[in-house]
Amino acid sequence: MNYLSEYKRWMESGKLTEAEHAELAAIAQDEGEIENRFYAPLSFGTAGLRGVLGMGLFRMNRFTVGQATQGLANLVVANGAQAMERGVAIAYDSRHFSPEFARIAACILAANGIKVRLFDELRPTPELSFAIRHYGCIAGINITASHNPKEYNGYKVYWEDGAQLPPKEADVVAQEMARTDLFTGVKTGAYDAFLAAGMITILGRDTDEAYLTHVRGVAVNPDCVAKVADEFKLVYTPFHGAGYRLVPEILKRIGYKHILCVPEQMVIDGDFPTVASPNPENKEGFHLAIALAKQHGVDLIIGTDPDADRTGIVLRDKTGEYITLSGNQVGVLLVDYIITARKLTGTMPANPAVLKSIVTTEMARAAAEKNGVACFDTFTGFKFLAEKIKEFETTGSHQYIFAFEESYGYLCGDYARDKDAVTASMLVAEMAAYYRTQGKTLYDAMEEMYEKYGYFVEHTISITMPGVSGLQRMQELMAELRAEQLTQVGADKVAFIRDYQPGTRTCLATGAVENMELSGQNVLYYELDGGTVFIIRPSGTEPKVKVYIMAKGDTKQQAADKVEGLVAAAKEIVK
């Protein structure tokens, strides 16, 4: 594709508003910026689209959203009249243009004869997944860029099981998009007319109530909350996003009386003005919450990202310092707690299982298996965890009791098929209440985890590679690593290499190659002497290469030292 001719086509299309035309006219003398915006379309995958907001082919805007929606409409229409009648649910978050993109998508689907269920205001991502299943929709759309910076937005597509779009259907949408001219090939019509005709139905508080009923049903041992509710306080922040109403509500419904919400961050604002990035992984985003917690002597802070699918927590340690827990640590705490609570309440199924991704801590496996619970790995991304849940439902071999990823995503129950910060917040609060009845804090519980299951330490490095050159470098890097195998990382020799593209595991000492169950993903997984793991994976949603280092030691310090020794090596390898 010639980016200059594509730029010219947009400028001469006659479809741009005056402001949109001015935005592109302002870069007329900046060929580098023109190339970045027009060198290729945004890639549509199983996670849909994600990109920086703005005019251009490689940007999130009303034209790229329209083209994607027409592609999805063609897929739904190809599935027949019943699929069109079942319709598509649409939700959105607090980001700039999220409501506008949601309404644009609704009108395009309706113009193609497809019924639409559109939420009346921003909602958590998991509630969209729930709505698809609850109303029997064929698909769903969520306008969100999750925890990305404010410059981003995204377009996530879900299929009839409430999970993100499977690869087969995603390929169809991508093919249909390629055949659709984004200026002339998209059908649309008047929103008010579609609303009056019943092609667009508005979802509101009735759906919230149905969703919250299911979330409340996932609570394992909520009776412990009543025992501490009179004195237990916690702080909550939605980071200006979609958790602002339903998270405090579910905490009230399980019995909490003292929920201190950070007032500045309860304001819905796509600029996320109080944080550098609305990511519950980052402690700096919690500065207001920590100040509020100190003021009221609170041990536990819960934060959810803008679309309320990721959950982060901050705890007060024995010195009074507030510390963040990693997604791995929160996940292991929940694995151990859910197993304990299910045993206490007699609700453990016959063949229980915990699910995690390949880049998620092995401490979860240790915690599960020591308690007689199976643990299964999937690829990174909740769609793969959802596939495993579906497999269990089909075969009856296991019943999952908890699924999670190191990237702060957790799911419990069968009402949704994507990570759920509303449910996770409830379970974290319930867990904290349980340990309070034992005279412990969550920090105490985390320390005991290491004593029970071993000292595991993990570290993730994200190396940003923006623009055209960045995408090319990401591809080159993985090709180079496959062409010339790493035999050593830092001071550690490589014992085995797992290449998840072909699905093979190679022993470097003998050259023996075995096939693995998982294949088809661009991930290189190095098993080092001594049991440390080193993983390299290009992100599927951001212009980043991610490096995961996971170690186990006889002490926490020993494990941390192993990780630290590999961080410098990682930065030399991935550049």
C-alpha positions as CSV (number, residue, x, y, z in Angstrom):
1,M,0.0,0.0,0.0
2,N,1.3,3.5,-0.9
3,Y,0.8,5.5,2.2
4,L,1.0,8.8,0.3
5,S,-1.7,7.9,-2.2
6,E,-3.9,6.6,0.7
7,Y,-3.4,9.9,2.5
8,K,-4.4,11.8,-0.6
9,R,-7.5,9.6,-1.0
10,W,-8.6,10.5,2.5
11,M,-8.0,14.2,1.9
12,E,-10.0,14.1,-1.3
13,S,-12.8,11.8,-0.1
14,G,-15.3,14.5,0.8
15,K,-16.3,12.4,3.8
16,L,-14.3,14.1,6.4
17,T,-15.7,16.9,8.6
18,E,-13.9,20.2,8.6
19,A,-12.1,19.3,11.9
20,E,-11.0,15.9,10.6
21,H,-9.8,17.4,7.3
22,A,-7.8,20.0,9.3
23,E,-6.2,17.3,11.4
24,L,-4.8,15.6,8.3
25,A,-3.9,18.8,6.5
26,A,-1.7,19.7,9.5
27,I,0.6,16.8,8.8
28,A,0.9,17.5,5.0
29,Q,4.7,18.3,5.3
30,D,5.5,15.4,7.8
31,E,6.0,12.3,5.7
32,G,7.0,10.2,8.7
33,E,3.7,11.0,10.4
34,I,1.8,10.3,7.2
35,E,3.5,6.9,6.9
36,N,2.7,6.1,10.5
37,R,-1.0,6.8,10.0
38,F,-1.4,5.3,6.5
39,Y,1.2,2.6,5.9
40,A,-1.4,-0.2,6.7
41,P,-4.8,-0.7,8.2
42,L,-5.1,-1.6,11.9
43,S,-4.8,-5.4,12.2
44,F,-8.1,-7.1,13.1
45,G,-7.5,-10.2,15.2
46,T,-9.4,-12.2,17.8
47,A,-9.1,-9.2,20.1
48,G,-10.5,-6.9,17.4
49,L,-8.9,-3.5,16.8
50,R,-6.8,-1.3,19.1
51,G,-4.9,1.9,18.3
52,V,-4.3,5.5,18.8
53,L,-7.2,7.8,18.2
54,G,-7.1,10.1,15.2
55,M,-7.6,10.3,11.4
56,G,-5.9,7.7,9.3
57,L,-6.0,4.1,8.3
58,F,-3.8,3.0,11.2
59,R,-5.8,4.9,13.7
60,M,-9.1,4.4,15.7
61,N,-11.7,6.7,14.2
62,R,-15.3,6.5,12.9
63,F,-14.2,5.2,9.5
64,T,-12.1,2.3,10.8
65,V,-14.8,1.5,13.3
66,G,-17.4,1.5,10.6
67,Q,-15.3,-0.8,8.3
68,A,-14.9,-3.3,11.2
69,T,-18.6,-3.2,12.0
70,Q,-19.5,-3.8,8.4
71,G,-17.2,-6.7,8.4
72,L,-18.9,-8.1,11.5
73,A,-22.3,-7.4,10.0
74,N,-21.4,-9.5,6.9
75,L,-20.3,-12.4,9.2
76,V,-23.6,-12.2,11.1
77,V,-25.7,-12.0,7.9
78,A,-23.9,-15.0,6.5
79,N,-25.0,-17.0,9.6
80,G,-28.6,-16.5,8.6
81,A,-31.9,-14.8,9.6
82,Q,-31.9,-16.4,13.1
83,A,-28.4,-15.0,13.9
84,M,-29.6,-11.5,12.7
85,E,-32.6,-11.8,15.0
86,R,-30.5,-12.9,18.0
87,G,-28.5,-9.7,17.4
88,V,-25.4,-8.1,18.8
89,A,-24.9,-6.5,22.2
90,I,-22.8,-3.3,22.4
91,A,-21.0,-1.8,25.4
92,Y,-18.4,0.9,25.9
93,D,-16.1,2.4,28.5
94,S,-15.1,6.0,29.5
95,R,-12.6,6.7,26.8
96,H,-12.8,9.5,24.3
97,F,-15.3,8.7,21.4
98,S,-16.4,5.4,23.1
99,P,-20.1,6.4,23.2
100,E,-19.9,7.7,19.6
101,F,-18.2,4.6,18.2
102,A,-20.8,2.4,20.0
103,R,-23.7,4.3,18.4
104,I,-22.0,4.2,15.0
105,A,-21.6,0.5,15.3
106,A,-25.3,0.1,16.4
107,C,-26.5,2.0,13.3
108,I,-24.4,0.0,10.9
109,L,-25.6,-3.3,12.3
110,A,-29.2,-2.1,12.3
111,A,-28.9,-0.9,8.7
112,N,-27.8,-4.5,7.8
113,G,-30.9,-5.9,9.3
114,I,-29.3,-7.0,12.6
115,K,-31.0,-6.4,16.0
116,V,-28.9,-4.5,18.5
117,R,-28.9,-4.3,22.3
118,L,-27.0,-1.1,23.2
119,F,-26.1,-0.2,26.8
120,D,-27.4,3.2,27.9
121,E,-24.1,4.2,29.4
122,L,-20.6,2.8,30.1
123,R,-20.5,-0.7,31.5
124,P,-17.8,-3.2,32.7
125,T,-16.5,-5.5,29.9
126,P,-17.6,-8.6,31.8
127,E,-21.2,-7.3,31.8
128,L,-21.1,-7.3,28.0
129,S,-19.9,-10.9,28.0
130,F,-22.7,-11.7,30.4
131,A,-25.3,-9.9,28.3
132,I,-24.4,-11.9,25.2
133,R,-25.0,-15.1,27.1
134,H,-28.0,-13.8,29.0
135,Y,-29.9,-12.6,26.0
136,G,-28.7,-15.3,23.6
137,C,-27.0,-12.8,21.2
138,I,-24.9,-14.1,18.3
139,A,-22.1,-11.6,19.0
140,G,-21.0,-8.5,21.0
141,I,-18.9,-5.4,20.6
142,N,-17.1,-3.5,23.3
143,I,-15.5,-0.1,22.6
144,T,-12.6,0.0,25.0
145,A,-8.8,0.0,25.1
146,S,-8.7,-1.5,28.6
147,H,-5.8,-0.1,30.6
148,N,-4.0,1.6,27.7
149,P,-3.1,5.3,27.9
150,K,-5.7,8.0,27.1
151,E,-4.6,8.3,23.5
152,Y,-6.0,4.9,22.7
153,N,-9.3,3.3,22.0
154,G,-10.3,-0.2,20.8
155,Y,-13.0,-2.4,19.3
156,K,-13.3,-5.8,20.9
157,V,-15.6,-8.4,19.3
158,Y,-17.2,-11.3,21.1
159,W,-19.0,-14.4,19.8
160,E,-22.1,-16.2,21.0
161,D,-20.5,-17.9,24.0
162,G,-19.5,-14.6,25.5
163,A,-15.8,-15.1,24.8
164,Q,-13.7,-13.0,22.4
165,L,-14.1,-13.8,18.7
166,P,-12.6,-17.2,17.7
167,P,-9.8,-17.2,15.0
168,K,-12.1,-18.7,12.3
169,E,-14.7,-15.9,12.7
170,A,-12.0,-13.2,13.2
171,D,-10.5,-14.2,9.8
172,V,-13.9,-13.8,8.2
173,V,-14.3,-10.3,9.6
174,A,-10.8,-9.4,8.5
175,Q,-11.5,-10.6,5.0
176,E,-14.8,-8.8,4.8
177,M,-13.1,-5.6,6.0
178,A,-10.5,-5.9,3.3
179,R,-13.3,-6.0,0.7
180,T,-15.2,-3.1,2.2
181,D,-14.3,0.5,1.2
182,L,-14.4,2.4,4.4
183,F,-15.9,5.5,2.7
184,T,-18.5,3.9,0.4
185,G,-19.0,0.3,1.4
186,V,-20.5,0.8,4.9
187,K,-24.3,0.7,5.3
188,T,-25.8,3.0,8.0
189,G,-28.9,5.0,8.9
190,A,-30.6,7.3,11.4
191,Y,-30.2,6.2,15.1
192,D,-33.6,7.5,16.2
193,A,-35.4,5.7,13.3
194,F,-33.7,2.4,14.2
195,L,-34.7,3.0,17.9
196,A,-38.3,3.7,17.0
197,A,-38.4,0.6,14.7
198,G,-37.1,-1.7,17.5
199,M,-33.9,-2.5,15.6
200,I,-32.0,-1.0,18.5
201,T,-33.0,-1.8,22.1
202,I,-31.5,0.0,25.1
203,L,-30.1,-2.1,28.0
204,G,-30.2,-0.5,31.4
205,R,-30.6,-1.4,35.1
206,D,-32.5,-4.6,34.5
207,T,-29.4,-6.1,32.9
208,D,-27.3,-4.8,35.8
209,E,-29.5,-6.5,38.3
210,A,-29.3,-9.8,36.4
211,Y,-25.6,-9.5,36.1
212,L,-25.1,-8.6,39.8
213,T,-27.3,-11.6,40.9
214,H,-24.9,-13.9,39.0
215,V,-21.8,-12.2,40.5
216,R,-23.3,-12.4,44.0
217,G,-23.8,-16.1,43.3
218,V,-20.1,-16.7,42.9
219,A,-19.3,-15.6,46.4
220,V,-17.9,-18.7,48.2
221,N,-18.2,-17.9,51.9
222,P,-19.7,-14.4,52.3
223,D,-20.9,-15.1,55.8
224,C,-17.4,-14.1,57.0
225,V,-18.1,-10.5,55.9
226,A,-20.9,-10.1,58.4
227,K,-18.5,-11.0,61.2
228,V,-16.2,-8.0,60.5
229,A,-18.5,-5.6,58.6
230,D,-18.9,-3.2,61.5
231,E,-15.3,-2.3,61.7
232,F,-13.6,-3.4,58.4
233,K,-12.9,-0.5,56.0
234,L,-11.6,-0.7,52.4
235,V,-10.8,1.9,49.8
236,Y,-11.9,1.5,46.2
237,T,-11.0,3.4,43.0
238,P,-12.4,2.9,39.4
239,F,-9.7,5.0,37.8
240,H,-12.4,7.2,36.2
241,G,-13.9,4.1,34.6
242,A,-16.7,1.7,34.3
243,G,-16.4,0.0,37.7
244,Y,-17.6,3.2,39.5
245,R,-21.1,2.0,40.2
246,L,-21.2,-1.8,40.2
247,V,-18.1,-2.6,42.3
248,P,-19.2,-0.5,45.3
249,E,-22.7,-2.0,44.8
250,I,-21.6,-5.6,44.9
251,L,-19.4,-4.9,48.0
252,K,-22.5,-3.6,49.7
253,R,-24.5,-6.6,48.7
254,I,-22.1,-9.0,50.3
255,G,-22.3,-7.0,53.6
256,Y,-19.6,-4.3,53.6
257,K,-20.6,-1.2,55.4
258,H,-17.5,1.0,55.1
259,I,-16.5,1.4,51.4
260,L,-14.4,4.5,50.9
261,C,-14.4,5.5,47.2
262,V,-11.7,7.9,46.0
263,P,-13.9,10.9,45.1
264,E,-11.6,12.4,42.4
265,Q,-11.4,9.1,40.6
266,M,-15.1,8.3,40.7
267,V,-15.5,11.0,38.1
268,I,-15.9,9.6,34.6
269,D,-13.2,11.1,32.4
270,G,-11.4,9.8,29.4
271,D,-8.4,12.0,30.1
272,F,-7.8,10.0,33.3
273,P,-6.6,13.3,34.9
274,T,-5.4,12.0,38.2
275,V,-3.1,9.3,36.8
276,A,-0.3,9.0,34.3
277,S,-1.9,5.7,33.1
278,P,-5.2,4.1,34.3
279,N,-3.5,0.8,34.9
280,P,-4.0,-1.0,38.3
281,E,-0.6,-2.6,37.8
282,N,1.1,0.7,38.6
283,K,1.4,1.9,42.2
284,E,1.6,5.6,41.2
285,G,-2.0,5.5,40.1
286,F,-3.0,4.6,43.6
287,H,-1.5,7.8,45.2
288,L,-4.9,9.3,46.0
289,A,-6.2,6.0,47.3
290,I,-3.2,5.5,49.5
291,A,-3.7,9.0,51.0
292,L,-7.3,8.1,51.7
293,A,-6.3,4.8,53.2
294,K,-3.7,6.4,55.5
295,Q,-6.3,9.0,56.7
296,H,-8.7,6.2,57.7
297,G,-6.3,3.5,58.8
298,V,-7.3,1.1,56.0
299,D,-5.3,-2.1,55.2
300,L,-6.8,-2.9,51.8
301,I,-7.2,-0.8,48.5
302,I,-8.9,-2.2,45.4
303,G,-8.6,-0.6,42.0
304,T,-10.2,-1.5,38.6
305,D,-9.1,-0.3,35.2
306,P,-11.3,1.8,32.8
307,D,-13.4,-1.1,31.4
308,A,-13.4,-2.9,34.8
309,D,-12.0,-6.2,33.7
310,R,-8.6,-5.9,35.5
311,T,-8.2,-5.7,39.3
312,G,-5.2,-4.5,41.3
313,I,-4.8,-4.3,45.1
314,V,-2.6,-2.4,47.5
315,L,-1.9,-3.7,51.0
316,R,-0.4,-2.3,54.2
317,D,2.5,-4.3,55.3
318,K,3.9,-4.9,58.8
319,T,5.9,-1.6,58.7
320,G,2.8,0.4,57.7
321,E,4.0,0.9,54.1
322,Y,1.5,0.5,51.3
323,I,2.7,-2.0,48.7
324,T,1.2,-3.3,45.5
325,L,0.7,-7.0,44.9
326,S,1.4,-8.4,41.4
327,G,-1.3,-10.1,39.4
328,N,0.5,-13.4,40.1
329,Q,0.4,-12.8,43.9
330,V,-3.3,-11.8,43.9
331,G,-4.1,-14.8,41.7
332,V,-2.3,-17.3,44.0
333,L,-4.0,-15.7,47.1
334,L,-7.4,-16.3,45.4
335,V,-6.5,-19.8,44.3
336,D,-5.7,-20.7,47.9
337,Y,-8.6,-18.9,49.4
338,I,-11.2,-20.3,47.0
339,I,-9.9,-23.9,47.6
340,T,-10.0,-23.3,51.4
341,A,-13.5,-21.7,51.3
342,R,-14.9,-24.4,49.1
343,K,-13.7,-27.1,51.4
344,L,-15.1,-25.2,54.4
345,T,-18.5,-24.8,52.8
346,G,-18.6,-28.3,51.2
347,T,-18.9,-26.9,47.6
348,M,-15.8,-28.4,46.0
349,P,-16.8,-30.2,42.8
350,A,-15.7,-33.7,42.0
351,N,-12.9,-32.8,39.5
352,P,-11.9,-29.2,40.3
353,A,-9.4,-27.3,38.2
354,V,-7.5,-24.0,38.2
355,L,-6.7,-22.4,34.8
356,K,-3.8,-20.0,34.1
357,S,-1.8,-18.9,31.1
358,I,1.7,-20.1,30.2
359,V,3.3,-16.8,31.4
360,T,1.5,-16.9,34.8
361,T,3.3,-18.0,38.0
362,E,3.9,-21.7,38.6
363,M,3.1,-21.0,42.3
364,A,-0.5,-21.4,41.3
365,R,0.2,-24.9,40.2
366,A,1.9,-25.6,43.4
367,A,-1.0,-24.2,45.4
368,A,-3.6,-26.1,43.4
369,E,-1.9,-29.5,43.2
370,K,-0.9,-29.5,46.9
371,N,-4.6,-29.3,47.6
372,G,-5.7,-32.0,45.2
373,V,-6.8,-29.6,42.4
374,A,-5.7,-29.9,38.8
375,C,-4.0,-27.0,37.1
376,F,-4.0,-26.4,33.3
377,D,-2.1,-23.9,31.1
378,T,-3.4,-22.0,28.1
379,F,-2.0,-19.3,25.8
380,T,-2.0,-15.7,27.0
381,G,-5.4,-14.1,26.6
382,F,-8.7,-14.8,28.3
383,K,-10.2,-16.2,25.1
384,F,-7.9,-19.2,25.5
385,L,-9.0,-19.7,29.1
386,A,-12.6,-19.4,27.9
387,E,-11.9,-22.2,25.3
388,K,-10.7,-24.4,28.1
389,I,-13.8,-23.7,30.2
390,K,-15.9,-24.6,27.2
391,E,-13.9,-27.8,26.7
392,F,-14.6,-28.8,30.3
393,E,-18.3,-28.2,29.8
394,T,-18.3,-30.3,26.7
395,T,-16.2,-33.2,28.0
396,G,-17.2,-33.1,31.7
397,S,-13.6,-34.0,32.6
398,H,-13.2,-31.1,35.1
399,Q,-15.0,-28.2,36.5
400,Y,-13.0,-25.0,36.7
401,I,-13.2,-23.2,40.0
402,F,-10.9,-20.2,39.1
403,A,-9.1,-18.8,36.1
404,F,-6.5,-16.1,36.0
405,E,-3.7,-14.4,34.2
406,E,-0.7,-12.5,35.6
407,S,-1.9,-9.4,33.9
408,Y,-4.5,-8.8,36.7
409,G,-7.4,-10.7,35.1
410,Y,-9.5,-13.1,37.1
411,L,-12.7,-15.1,36.5
412,C,-15.0,-17.3,38.6
413,G,-18.4,-18.7,37.7
414,D,-20.2,-19.6,34.4
415,Y,-22.1,-16.4,33.7
416,A,-19.3,-14.7,31.6
417,R,-16.3,-15.6,29.5
418,D,-13.9,-12.7,30.1
419,K,-12.0,-11.5,33.1
420,D,-14.2,-9.7,35.6
421,A,-13.1,-7.0,38.0
422,V,-16.5,-6.8,39.6
423,T,-16.4,-10.4,40.7
424,A,-12.6,-10.2,41.5
425,S,-13.2,-7.2,43.7
426,M,-15.9,-9.1,45.6
427,L,-13.8,-12.1,46.0
428,V,-10.8,-10.1,47.2
429,A,-13.0,-8.3,49.7
430,E,-14.5,-11.6,50.9
431,M,-11.0,-13.1,51.2
432,A,-9.8,-10.1,53.3
433,A,-12.8,-10.5,55.6
434,Y,-12.1,-14.2,56.0
435,Y,-8.5,-13.5,57.1
436,R,-9.6,-10.8,59.4
437,T,-11.8,-13.4,61.2
438,Q,-8.5,-15.3,61.6
439,G,-6.8,-12.3,63.0
440,K,-4.7,-11.8,59.9
441,T,-4.4,-9.3,57.0
442,L,-4.0,-10.2,53.4
443,Y,-0.4,-9.3,53.7
444,D,0.0,-11.9,56.4
445,A,-1.8,-14.4,54.2
446,M,0.6,-13.7,51.3
447,E,3.6,-14.3,53.5
448,E,2.1,-17.6,54.6
449,M,1.6,-18.6,50.9
450,Y,5.4,-18.6,50.4
451,E,5.9,-20.8,53.4
452,K,3.3,-23.3,52.2
453,Y,4.0,-23.4,48.5
454,G,7.6,-22.2,48.0
455,Y,9.3,-19.0,47.2
456,F,8.4,-17.8,43.7
457,V,9.3,-14.5,42.2
458,E,8.3,-13.1,38.8
459,H,9.2,-10.0,36.8
460,T,7.8,-8.7,33.5
461,I,9.7,-6.4,31.2
462,S,7.8,-4.5,28.5
463,I,9.9,-3.0,25.7
464,T,7.9,-0.6,23.6
465,M,8.5,-0.7,19.8
466,P,6.2,2.0,18.3
467,G,5.4,2.8,14.7
468,V,6.2,1.0,11.4
469,S,9.8,0.4,12.4
470,G,8.7,-1.1,15.7
471,L,6.4,-3.6,14.1
472,Q,9.1,-4.6,11.8
473,R,11.7,-5.0,14.6
474,M,9.3,-7.2,16.6
475,Q,9.0,-9.6,13.6
476,E,12.8,-9.5,13.0
477,L,13.6,-10.2,16.7
478,M,11.5,-13.3,16.8
479,A,12.9,-14.5,13.5
480,E,16.5,-13.9,14.7
481,L,15.8,-15.9,17.9
482,R,14.5,-18.8,16.0
483,A,17.4,-18.7,13.4
484,E,20.1,-18.6,16.1
485,Q,18.9,-20.4,19.3
486,L,19.8,-18.9,22.6
487,T,22.0,-21.3,24.5
488,Q,22.6,-19.1,27.5
489,V,20.7,-16.2,29.2
490,G,22.9,-14.3,31.6
491,A,24.8,-16.8,33.7
492,D,22.2,-19.5,33.1
493,K,22.4,-22.2,30.4
494,V,19.3,-23.0,28.4
495,A,18.1,-26.6,29.0
496,F,15.0,-26.7,26.8
497,I,13.4,-24.3,24.3
498,R,9.6,-24.4,23.8
499,D,8.6,-22.8,20.5
500,Y,4.8,-22.4,20.7
501,Q,4.6,-21.5,17.0
502,P,5.1,-25.1,15.8
503,G,4.4,-26.4,19.3
504,T,7.7,-28.1,19.9
505,R,10.0,-28.5,22.9
506,T,13.7,-29.0,22.1
507,C,16.3,-30.4,24.5
508,L,19.6,-28.5,23.8
509,A,21.8,-31.3,25.3
510,T,20.5,-34.0,23.0
511,G,18.6,-32.2,20.2
512,A,15.6,-34.3,20.9
513,V,12.3,-32.6,19.9
514,E,8.9,-33.4,21.3
515,N,5.5,-32.1,20.4
516,M,3.4,-30.1,22.9
517,E,-0.3,-29.8,23.3
518,L,-0.3,-26.0,22.6
519,S,0.8,-24.6,19.3
520,G,0.2,-21.6,16.9
521,Q,1.4,-18.7,19.0
522,N,4.4,-16.5,18.5
523,V,6.1,-17.3,21.9
524,L,9.5,-18.5,22.8
525,Y,9.8,-20.2,26.2
526,Y,13.3,-21.0,27.6
527,E,13.7,-23.4,30.5
528,L,17.0,-22.6,32.2
529,D,19.2,-24.8,34.3
530,G,18.0,-24.5,37.9
531,G,14.3,-24.2,37.0
532,T,14.2,-20.5,36.1
533,V,12.0,-19.6,33.1
534,F,12.6,-16.9,30.5
535,I,9.8,-16.1,28.0
536,I,9.7,-13.7,25.0
537,R,6.3,-12.8,23.5
538,P,5.2,-9.9,21.2
539,S,2.1,-8.3,22.7
540,G,-1.1,-8.9,20.7
541,T,-2.7,-5.6,21.7
542,E,0.2,-3.1,22.2
543,P,3.4,-2.2,20.3
544,K,5.5,-4.0,22.8
545,V,7.7,-7.1,23.3
546,K,7.1,-8.7,26.7
547,V,9.7,-10.7,28.6
548,Y,8.6,-12.8,31.5
549,I,11.1,-14.1,34.1
550,M,9.9,-16.6,36.6
551,A,12.1,-18.1,39.3
552,K,11.8,-20.3,42.4
553,G,14.3,-20.3,45.3
554,D,14.9,-21.8,48.7
555,T,14.2,-18.3,50.0
556,K,12.3,-15.3,48.6
557,Q,15.6,-13.4,48.4
558,Q,17.3,-16.2,46.4
559,A,14.4,-16.3,43.9
560,A,14.5,-12.5,43.6
561,D,18.3,-12.6,43.0
562,K,17.8,-15.1,40.2
563,V,15.3,-12.8,38.6
564,E,17.5,-9.7,39.0
565,G,20.4,-11.5,37.3
566,L,18.3,-12.1,34.2
567,V,16.8,-8.6,33.8
568,A,20.0,-7.1,32.4
569,A,20.4,-10.1,30.1
570,A,16.9,-9.7,28.8
571,K,17.5,-6.0,27.8
572,E,20.5,-7.1,25.8
573,I,18.6,-9.8,24.0
574,V,15.4,-7.8,23.3
575,K,16.4,-4.6,21.6
